[in-house]
Amino acid sequence: MAQFTTRRRVEFSETDMAGIVHFANFYRWMEEAEHDFFRSLGLSIMVRQPDGSYIGWPRVSATCNFQAPATYGDEIEVQLNVERIGVKSLTLLIAFFKDGQQIAHGRMKTACCLCHPDGRLESIEIGSPYRDLLTESTFLERR
């Protein structure tokens, strides 16, 4: 998959007193894009196992850099690229565009984990069907 793109409209509740999108929403949008991406491949970020545990993708790190503001009503294009597929982790690059101009970009690293019913996390190798459907792509940062 070369690139996954989704769109969203900025809601009033996502803005601050100045009418600008609060920075924390970009992290939420990064996660929403990740979920949309997985669904587009027929995958889920949580898969319950017969023993009550589930395979999940907790965050190892997340960063976001901001170049320009977004405001209520703006339509935002979110582009997601797989930067790296490791043995047990996945690194995603996410870029945000408004009217063709990049307004922010971020990186999110997740670990493939077995989440036990007692809350314990155990990192595991990325297996099928994830590894079969995920492919690395080239991230083209537009400015």
N, C-alpha and C positions, 0 to 999 in steps of 0.2 A: 504494500500500500504506500503510495508516494506521499500522500498527505490527506488528512481528514479535516473537513471544514464544516463548521456549524455556525448558526447565527442566533442572535438573541437581541431583544430590545431592552434598554435600560429602564427599570421600573423606578417610580418615585421613591419607594422605600429603600432603594439602594444608594440614594444620594445623601449628602451631608447638608448642613445648614447653608452652605454656599451653592448648593445645587449641583455639586460635582460628585461623581461616583466615589464612595468611600473605598480606600485602597483595599480593605479586607475582602471586598466583593470579587476582586480579580482572582484571589485564591479560590474562592467558591466556584467561580466560573471555570477555572482550570480543572477543578474536580468534576464539574458538570460535563465539560468537554471530554474528559477521560471516560466517564460513564457512557456518554453518547458514542464515543469511539468503540468501546468494548461491545456495546449493544449492536453497532453497525456490523460487527464481525460475528454476531450471534453468541457473544460471550457475556459473562457477568463478572462483576468485581467481588461478588460473594457467592460461593457455591457450597451449599450444605452437604456434608459428608454423612454416611450412614451412622457413624458413631456420635453424631451431634456436634462435631467440630465443623469448621468450614474453611475453605481456601479463600483468603482475602489478600488485599494489597495495601497494607499500611504504609504511610509516608515515612521515608527516611530523611528527605529534605525537600524544601520548596523555596524558590526565590522568585521574585518578580521585580522588574525594573519598569519605570513609568516615564513615558516621553511626552504625553499630552493628555489632557483631561477628556472624560466622557461625561455627558450630562443626561438628565431625564429625557426619554424619548429617542435617544440615539440608537441606531441599529449598529450592532457590533458584530463583526465577523471574527470568529475564533478559529485559528488554524493550529492543528496539532500534528506534530511529527514525532516518530519514534527515533530518538537519537541513538539509543543503545539498548540492546537486549543482552543482559549478562546471564550468568548461570542461574542466579536467584533474584535478580533485580531488573527493573525496567526504568529507563530514563526517557522522559517525554519533554519535548520542547513545545511551548504554546505561545502563539503570537496573537495579539489583539489589534484589529484594524477598524477604523471609522472613516468612511468615505475614501477608502483606499490608502489612508495614511496609518502607519503603525503607531499605536498609542501606548502599547506596553508589550513586554515579552517576559516569559518566565520559563523555569525548568523545574520539573518535579521528578524525584526519584522515589520509586516504590519497591517494596520487597514482596516477593511471593511468599506467603506464610500460611502455615496451618494454624488456625486460631482454635485452641482447645476450649472446651466448655468451662474450664476453671480460669480462663482469661490468659493463660500462658500462650505466647507466640513462639512458633518454631519456623525459622526460615527454611524453605524447601526449594528444590530446583524447579524452574519453570518447565512444566510438562505439557503434554497434549491436553486439550487442543490449542492452548495458548501459544506455545512455541510454533506450532504449525501455521497459525493465522497471523501472528505478529511479524512484521518485517521492518527492518531499519530503513529510514529514508533520509534524504538530504534536506536539511533545514535551510531554506532560503530566506534570510532576514531582509525584508523590504524596508527601505527608509525613504 
